[in-house]
């Protein structure tokens, strides 16, 4: 199920933005994309017991549908496919396959989808299923994969995405600039960050660094007018808000006179306008946040990163041990003891294999 809301691409210069549309209540096949602007859908995903990926926010069905129980415990075929939403318009629960069909329509080739990958999922199972579906489409490498954006909270999912679906775009969703830099910087195209986490000095430094590196920065969930204006001033790629009417009116005002609008709406001491911006609450919130993510993923950030490095090292060793043919046609086993012995004229030390492994925390 798609999350309702609006994501606006914003700039202080005229505030001309594309409105990036979030579909709600599973609207895929019935959605008409009439406006000549860029659109993006956003959704969470879950896997049914018979390996069907469904686009739905909650892990269970009862809150918004006429079904009940956890999605992971129920089959899609013969069960979830017959469940409907309780709000009008009544909709079926769409699948990832149906979403890809939607994206590949000729009139929808400009649409992108941001998939929020919650840490409750099994990353290898999820991304293998995604790969199988995406690869069914002709020209998927250029026509479909670049328009599917994976929103990753935990490095466990980053490494699995790199392994199984490397052509899909990746962004990190989080609230800690330091963790974003440490675990996600190298392999993510952008960052969807909690607004309050970017207000302070560390957040502003991260924002400048990301923008300087050509990485997109999005902020959420921005419902206060002063925060909307500051996010615009920062030059972020997009703002996620539930208060679409307020933001729409503000964009008109900012387009007319940004300086005057900011002076009217943003206080002189904005950095202290909310306790959420303060250092101690930031530390407590982010610590609790990470603990929750690690509990749900079943692995700490560091453990997932260390495991990925070990797996990468093992692949290098395996590749080094594989037989290779030289130009004369003779076969040399690179990993054999004889092959690893230096020649009498070679006094250079053999570098350790791990020396060539770059840390993900680039």
C-alpha positions in Angstrom: 0.0 0.0 0.0 1.3 3.4 -0.9 1.8 6.0 1.7 -0.2 9.2 1.1 1.7 12.4 1.0 3.6 14.8 -1.3 7.2 15.1 -2.1 8.3 18.4 -3.6 11.5 19.2 -5.4 12.4 22.7 -4.2 14.8 25.5 -4.8 14.8 29.0 -3.4 15.2 30.4 -6.9 11.6 30.6 -8.0 10.6 27.4 -6.1 9.5 25.9 -9.3 9.4 22.3 -8.5 8.1 19.1 -9.7 5.4 17.6 -7.5 6.3 14.0 -6.8 3.1 12.2 -6.2 2.7 9.5 -3.6 -0.2 7.1 -4.5 -2.4 5.9 -1.7 -4.6 2.9 -1.0 -2.8 0.8 -3.5 -3.7 2.8 -6.5 -1.7 1.5 -9.4 -3.7 0.3 -12.4 -6.4 2.9 -11.9 -4.1 5.9 -11.5 -4.1 8.5 -14.2 -1.0 10.5 -14.6 -2.3 13.6 -16.3 0.0 16.3 -15.2 3.2 16.8 -17.3 5.5 16.7 -14.3 7.8 14.2 -12.7 6.1 11.7 -10.5 7.3 9.2 -7.9 5.4 6.6 -6.0 6.5 5.4 -2.6 5.7 2.1 -0.9 6.8 -0.4 1.7 7.1 -4.1 0.7 6.4 -7.4 2.3 6.8 -11.0 1.2 3.9 -13.5 1.4 4.3 -17.1 2.4 4.3 -18.1 -1.3 7.0 -15.6 -2.3 5.0 -12.8 -3.7 6.2 -9.3 -3.0 3.2 -7.0 -2.1 3.2 -3.2 -1.8 1.8 -2.6 1.6 2.7 -0.3 4.6 1.8 -2.5 7.6 3.2 -6.0 8.2 -0.3 -7.1 9.1 -3.6 -6.6 7.2 -6.3 -5.7 9.7 -5.7 -1.9 10.1 -6.7 -0.9 6.6 -8.2 -4.0 4.9 -10.9 -6.6 5.4 -8.2 -9.2 6.0 -6.2 -10.0 9.2 -2.9 -11.5 10.3 0.7 -11.1 9.2 1.4 -10.9 5.5 4.4 -13.2 5.8 2.3 -16.0 7.2 -0.3 -16.0 4.4 -0.2 -16.9 0.7 -1.0 -14.3 -1.9 -2.7 -16.7 -4.3 -6.1 -17.7 -3.2 -5.9 -15.4 -0.1 -4.3 -12.0 -0.1 -5.2 -11.4 -3.8 -8.9 -11.4 -2.7 -8.5 -8.9 0.2 -9.6 -5.3 -0.4 -9.0 -2.0 1.4 -11.7 -0.7 3.7 -11.5 2.9 2.5 -12.9 4.1 -0.8 -11.9 3.8 -3.4 -11.7 0.1 -2.6 -8.5 -1.4 -3.9 -6.7 -4.7 -4.1 -3.2 -5.0 -2.6 -0.8 -4.5 -5.5 2.2 -6.7 -6.1 5.7 -5.6 -7.1 5.1 -7.3 -10.4 2.1 -5.1 -11.0 4.1 -2.1 -10.0 6.7 -2.9 -12.6 4.0 -3.4 -15.2 2.8 0.1 -14.3 6.2 1.6 -14.6 6.7 0.1 -18.0 3.6 1.6 -19.5 4.6 4.0 -22.3 2.9 6.9 -20.6 4.6 6.1 -17.3 8.2 5.9 -18.4 9.0 9.1 -16.4 7.7 7.6 -13.1 10.0 6.5 -10.4 9.3 4.4 -7.3 10.9 4.7 -3.9 10.7 1.4 -2.1 11.0 1.7 1.7 12.9 -1.5 2.7 12.0 -2.0 6.4 14.5 -4.1 8.4 11.9 -6.8 9.1 12.4 -8.3 5.7 14.8 -11.0 4.7 17.2 -9.1 2.4 18.5 -12.0 0.3 15.0 -13.5 -0.3 13.5 -10.1 -1.1 16.2 -8.9 -3.5 16.4 -12.3 -5.3 12.6 -12.1 -5.9 13.0 -8.5 -7.1 15.8 -9.5 -9.5 13.7 -12.3 -10.9 10.8 -9.9 -11.7 12.8 -7.0 -13.0 14.8 -9.3 -15.4 11.6 -10.3 -17.1 11.3 -7.0 -18.9 13.2 -6.2 -22.0 15.7 -3.3 -21.6 15.3 -3.6 -17.9 18.9 -2.4 -17.3 18.1 1.0 -18.9 14.3 1.3 -18.9 13.3 0.0 -15.5 16.2 -0.6 -13.0 17.3 3.1 -12.8 13.7 4.1 -11.8 13.5 1.7 -8.9 15.0 3.3 -5.8 15.7 1.2 -2.7 15.4 3.0 0.6 17.7 1.2 3.0 17.7 1.7 6.7 20.3 -1.0 7.7 23.7 -1.9 6.1 22.6 -5.6 6.1 20.2 -4.6 3.2 22.8 -2.5 1.4 25.2 -5.4 1.0 22.4 -7.7 -0.1 21.2 -5.1 -2.7 24.7 -4.7 -4.1 24.9 -8.5 -4.4 21.5 -9.3 -6.0 20.2 -6.1 -7.6 23.2 -3.8 -8.2 21.5 -1.9 -11.0 18.7 -0.6 -8.8 19.4 2.8 -7.3 20.0 3.0 -3.5 19.4 5.7 -1.0 19.8 5.5 2.8 16.9 6.4 5.0 17.9 7.5 8.5 18.4 10.1 11.1 22.1 10.1 11.9 24.5 11.9 9.6 27.5 10.1 11.2 26.0 6.6 10.6 25.0 7.6 7.0 28.6 8.7 6.3 30.1 5.6 8.0 28.0 2.8 6.5 26.2 4.1 3.4 28.3 6.9 1.8 30.2 4.8 -0.7 27.3 2.8 -2.2 24.3 5.1 -2.0 23.2 7.6 -4.5 21.5 9.8 -1.9 20.1 10.2 1.6 16.6 10.6 2.9 17.2 12.1 6.3 15.1 13.1 9.3 14.9 16.9 9.1 15.8 17.5 12.8 19.0 15.5 12.3 20.3 18.1 9.7 19.6 21.3 11.7 22.8 21.2 13.9 26.4 21.7 12.9 27.0 18.0 12.1 23.9 17.8 10.0 24.8 20.9 8.0 28.3 19.7 7.4 26.9 16.4 6.2 24.5 18.2 3.9 27.2 20.3 2.3 29.4 17.2 1.9 26.7 15.2 0.3 25.7 18.0 -2.1 29.3 18.6 -3.0 29.7 14.9 -3.8 26.6 15.0 -6.1 24.4 12.9 -3.8 20.8 13.8 -3.5 19.4 14.7 -0.1 15.7 14.5 0.9 14.2 15.5 4.2 11.2 14.1 6.1 8.7 14.6 7.7 8.5 18.4 7.4 5.1 19.8 8.5 6.1 23.2 10.0 6.3 26.3 7.8 9.6 27.4 9.2 11.1 24.0 8.6 9.7 23.9 5.0 11.4 27.3 4.3 14.7 26.2 5.9 14.7 22.9 3.9 14.2 25.0 0.8 17.1 27.3 1.7 19.3 24.3 2.2 18.8 23.3 -1.4 17.6 19.7 -0.7 16.4 17.6 -3.6 12.9 17.1 -2.1 10.8 17.6 1.0 8.4 15.0 2.3 5.4 16.6 4.0 1.9 15.7 5.1 0.8 19.3 5.0 0.6 19.7 1.2 -1.7 22.7 1.2 0.6 24.7 3.5 3.7 23.8 1.5 1.9 24.7 -1.8 1.0 28.1 -0.5 4.5 28.7 0.9 6.1 27.8 -2.4 4.0 30.5 -4.1 5.1 33.0 -1.5 8.8 31.9 -1.7 8.6 32.2 -5.5 7.5 35.9 -5.1 10.0 36.9 -2.4 12.0 34.3 -0.6 13.8 36.6 1.7 10.6 38.3 2.9 8.8 35.0 3.4 11.7 33.6 5.4 11.9 36.7 7.5 8.2 36.5 8.3 8.1 32.8 9.1 11.6 31.8 10.5 12.7 33.0 13.8 16.2 34.4 14.5 16.9 31.5 16.8 15.6 28.8 14.6 18.3 26.2 15.6 16.8 26.3 19.1 13.2 26.5 18.0 12.5 22.8 18.9 13.9 20.5 21.5 14.3 17.9 18.7 17.2 19.9 17.3 19.2 19.9 20.6 22.2 17.7 21.0 21.2 15.6 23.9 17.7 14.7 22.6 19.3 14.0 19.2 21.7 11.5 20.8 18.9 9.8 22.8 16.6 9.6 19.8 19.2 8.3 17.4 20.5 5.8 19.9 17.0 4.4 20.5 16.4 4.5 16.7 19.5 2.4 15.9 18.7 -0.1 18.7 15.3 -0.6 17.2 16.6 -1.1 13.7 19.3 -3.5 14.9 16.7 -5.6 16.9 14.4 -5.8 13.9 17.2 -6.7 11.5 18.7 -9.2 13.9 22.2 -7.8 13.5 24.1 -4.6 14.4 25.3 -2.1 11.9 28.9 -3.0 12.6 28.3 -6.8 12.5 26.6 -6.5 9.1 29.5 -4.4 7.8 32.1 -6.7 9.2 30.3 -9.8 7.7 30.2 -8.1 4.3 34.0 -7.5 4.4 34.6 -11.1 5.4 32.5 -12.3 2.5 34.3 -10.0 0.1 37.7 -11.3 1.3 36.5 -14.9 0.9 35.6 -14.1 -2.7 39.0 -12.7 -3.4 40.7 -15.8 -1.9 38.4 -18.1 -3.9 39.1 -16.2 -7.1 42.9 -16.3 -6.4 42.7 -20.1 -5.9 40.8 -20.7 -9.2 42.7 -22.3 -12.1 44.0 -19.8 -14.7 45.4 -20.6 -18.1 48.5 -18.9 -19.2 49.3 -17.8 -22.8 51.1 -21.1 -23.5 48.0 -23.1 -22.8 49.4 -24.6 -19.6 47.2 -24.4 -16.5 48.6 -22.8 -13.3 46.7 -23.0 -10.1 47.2 -19.5 -8.8 46.2 -20.5 -5.3 48.6 -23.4 -5.0 51.6 -23.3 -2.7 54.1 -23.4 -5.6 52.3 -20.5 -7.4 52.4 -18.4 -4.3 56.2 -18.8 -3.8 58.2 -15.8 -4.9 60.9 -16.4 -7.5 64.5 -16.2 -6.4 64.8 -12.8 -8.1 61.6 -11.4 -6.6 62.4 -9.8 -3.3 59.1 -7.9 -3.1 56.9 -8.9 -0.3 53.5 -10.3 -1.3 50.8 -7.9 0.0 48.1 -9.4 2.1 44.8 -9.9 0.2 42.9 -7.7 2.6 45.1 -4.7 1.7 43.1 -4.3 -1.5 39.7 -4.3 0.2 38.3 -0.8 0.6 36.0 -0.2 3.6 32.4 0.7 2.8 32.8 3.6 5.1 34.6 5.6 2.4 
